[in-house]
Amino acid sequence: MALPEIGSVPPAFTLPNQDGQNVSLSDHAGKHVVLWFYPRAFGNN
């Protein structure tokens, strides 16, 4: 999958938050959103 272009419409997605509850991008439609993640935070390195 290619990286989205800056300013393009992002694909719909749902991810768990820090409390394990699912949050969808559509829950925040019309708002600015910052997605912060640690790619290997929960894996065995």
FIDRENDREN-775672 format. One record per residue: residue number from 1; x negated, y, z of N, C-alpha, C in turn. Coordinates in Angstrom, 1 decimal. Layout:
BEGIN
<i NUM; nc1 X; nc2 Y; nc3 Z; cac1 X; cac2 Y; cac3 Z; cc1 X; cc2 Y; cc3 Z>
...
//
This chain:
BEGIN
<i 1; nc1 -0.8; nc2 -1.2; nc3 0.0; cac1 0.0; cac2 0.0; cac3 0.0; cc1 -0.9; cc2 1.2; cc3 0.0>
<i 2; nc1 -0.6; nc2 2.2; nc3 -0.9; cac1 -1.4; cac2 3.4; cac3 -1.0; cc1 -1.0; cc2 4.3; cc3 0.1>
<i 3; nc1 -1.9; nc2 5.2; nc3 0.5; cac1 -1.6; cac2 6.2; cac3 1.5; cc1 -0.6; cc2 7.3; cc3 0.9>
<i 4; nc1 0.3; nc2 7.8; nc3 1.7; cac1 1.2; cac2 8.8; cac3 1.2; cc1 0.5; cc2 10.1; cc3 1.0>
<i 5; nc1 0.9; nc2 10.9; nc3 0.0; cac1 0.4; cac2 12.2; cac3 -0.2; cc1 0.8; cc2 13.2; cc3 0.9>
<i 6; nc1 0.0; nc2 14.1; nc3 1.2; cac1 0.4; cac2 15.1; cac3 2.2; cc1 1.6; cc2 15.9; cc3 1.7>
<i 7; nc1 2.6; nc2 16.0; nc3 2.5; cac1 3.9; cac2 16.7; cac3 2.2; cc1 4.9; cc2 15.8; cc3 1.5>
<i 8; nc1 4.6; nc2 14.6; nc3 1.2; cac1 5.6; cac2 13.7; cac3 0.6; cc1 6.5; cc2 13.1; cc3 1.6>
<i 9; nc1 7.6; nc2 12.6; nc3 1.2; cac1 8.6; cac2 12.0; cac3 2.1; cc1 8.1; cc2 10.6; cc3 2.5>
<i 10; nc1 8.0; nc2 10.4; nc3 3.9; cac1 7.4; cac2 9.2; cac3 4.4; cc1 8.4; cc2 8.0; cc3 4.2>
<i 11; nc1 7.9; nc2 6.8; nc3 4.2; cac1 8.9; cac2 5.7; cac3 4.1; cc1 9.5; cc2 5.5; cc3 5.5>
<i 12; nc1 10.7; nc2 4.9; nc3 5.5; cac1 11.4; cac2 4.6; cac3 6.7; cc1 10.7; cc2 3.5; cc3 7.5>
<i 13; nc1 10.5; nc2 3.7; nc3 8.8; cac1 9.9; cac2 2.7; cac3 9.6; cc1 10.4; cc2 2.8; cc3 11.1>
<i 14; nc1 10.2; nc2 1.7; nc3 11.8; cac1 10.5; cac2 1.6; cac3 13.2; cc1 9.4; cc2 0.9; cc3 13.9>
<i 15; nc1 8.9; nc2 1.5; nc3 15.0; cac1 7.8; cac2 1.0; cac3 15.8; cc1 8.1; cc2 1.1; cc3 17.2>
<i 16; nc1 7.5; nc2 0.2; nc3 18.1; cac1 7.7; cac2 0.3; cac3 19.5; cc1 6.9; cc2 1.5; cc3 20.1>
<i 17; nc1 7.5; nc2 2.1; nc3 21.1; cac1 6.8; cac2 3.2; cac3 21.8; cc1 6.0; cc2 2.6; cc3 22.9>
<i 18; nc1 5.5; nc2 3.5; nc3 23.8; cac1 4.7; cac2 3.1; cac3 24.9; cc1 5.4; cc2 2.3; cc3 25.9>
<i 19; nc1 6.7; nc2 2.3; nc3 25.9; cac1 7.6; cac2 1.6; cac3 26.8; cc1 8.2; cc2 0.3; cc3 26.2>
<i 20; nc1 7.8; nc2 0.0; nc3 24.9; cac1 8.2; cac2 -1.2; cac3 24.3; cc1 9.6; cc2 -1.0; cc3 23.6>
<i 21; nc1 10.2; nc2 0.2; nc3 23.6; cac1 11.5; cac2 0.5; cac3 23.0; cc1 11.2; cc2 0.9; cc3 21.5>
<i 22; nc1 12.1; nc2 0.4; nc3 20.6; cac1 11.9; cac2 0.7; cac3 19.2; cc1 12.4; cc2 2.1; cc3 18.9>
<i 23; nc1 11.6; nc2 2.8; nc3 18.2; cac1 11.9; cac2 4.2; cac3 17.8; cc1 11.8; cc2 4.2; cc3 16.2>
<i 24; nc1 12.8; nc2 4.8; nc3 15.6; cac1 12.8; cac2 4.9; cac3 14.1; cc1 12.5; cc2 6.3; cc3 13.7>
<i 25; nc1 11.8; nc2 6.4; nc3 12.6; cac1 11.6; cac2 7.8; cac3 12.1; cc1 12.9; cc2 8.5; cc3 11.9>
<i 26; nc1 13.9; nc2 7.8; nc3 11.4; cac1 15.2; cac2 8.5; cac3 11.2; cc1 15.8; cc2 9.1; cc3 12.5>
<i 27; nc1 15.4; nc2 8.6; nc3 13.6; cac1 15.9; cac2 9.2; cac3 14.9; cc1 15.4; cc2 10.6; cc3 15.1>
<i 28; nc1 14.4; nc2 11.1; nc3 14.3; cac1 13.9; cac2 12.4; cac3 14.4; cc1 14.0; cc2 13.2; cc3 13.1>
<i 29; nc1 15.0; nc2 12.9; nc3 12.3; cac1 15.2; cac2 13.5; cac3 11.0; cc1 15.3; cc2 15.0; cc3 11.2>
<i 30; nc1 14.6; nc2 15.8; nc3 10.4; cac1 14.7; cac2 17.3; cac3 10.5; cc1 13.7; cc2 17.9; cc3 11.5>
<i 31; nc1 13.0; nc2 17.0; nc3 12.2; cac1 12.0; cac2 17.5; cac3 13.2; cc1 10.6; cc2 17.2; cc3 12.7>
<i 32; nc1 9.7; nc2 18.0; nc3 13.3; cac1 8.2; cac2 17.7; cac3 13.0; cc1 7.9; cc2 16.5; cc3 13.9>
<i 33; nc1 7.1; nc2 15.5; nc3 13.4; cac1 6.8; cac2 14.3; cac3 14.1; cc1 5.3; cc2 14.1; cc3 14.0>
<i 34; nc1 4.7; nc2 13.7; nc3 15.1; cac1 3.2; cac2 13.3; cac3 15.1; cc1 3.2; cc2 11.9; cc3 15.4>
<i 35; nc1 2.6; nc2 11.1; nc3 14.6; cac1 2.4; cac2 9.6; cac3 14.8; cc1 1.0; cc2 9.4; cc3 15.3>
<i 36; nc1 0.8; nc2 8.9; nc3 16.5; cac1 -0.5; cac2 8.7; cac3 17.1; cc1 -0.6; cc2 7.2; cc3 17.4>
<i 37; nc1 -1.7; nc2 6.6; nc3 16.9; cac1 -1.8; cac2 5.2; cac3 17.2; cc1 -3.3; cc2 4.8; cc3 17.3>
<i 38; nc1 -3.6; nc2 3.7; nc3 18.0; cac1 -4.9; cac2 3.2; cac3 18.1; cc1 -4.9; cc2 1.9; cc3 17.4>
<i 39; nc1 -5.5; nc2 1.8; nc3 16.2; cac1 -5.4; cac2 0.6; cac3 15.4; cc1 -5.8; cc2 -0.7; cc3 16.1>
<i 40; nc1 -6.7; nc2 -0.7; nc3 17.0; cac1 -7.2; cac2 -2.0; cac3 17.6; cc1 -7.0; cc2 -2.0; cc3 19.1>
<i 41; nc1 -6.1; nc2 -1.2; nc3 19.6; cac1 -5.9; cac2 -1.0; cac3 21.0; cc1 -5.4; cc2 -2.3; cc3 21.7>
<i 42; nc1 -4.6; nc2 -3.1; nc3 21.0; cac1 -4.0; cac2 -4.3; cac3 21.6; cc1 -4.5; cc2 -5.6; cc3 21.0>
<i 43; nc1 -5.5; nc2 -5.5; nc3 20.1; cac1 -6.0; cac2 -6.7; cac3 19.5; cc1 -7.3; cc2 -7.2; cc3 20.3>
<i 44; nc1 -7.7; nc2 -8.4; nc3 20.0; cac1 -8.9; cac2 -8.9; cac3 20.6; cc1 -10.0; cc2 -8.5; cc3 19.7>
<i 45; nc1 -11.0; nc2 -7.8; nc3 20.1; cac1 -12.1; cac2 -7.3; cac3 19.3; cc1 -13.2; cc2 -8.3; cc3 19.3>
//
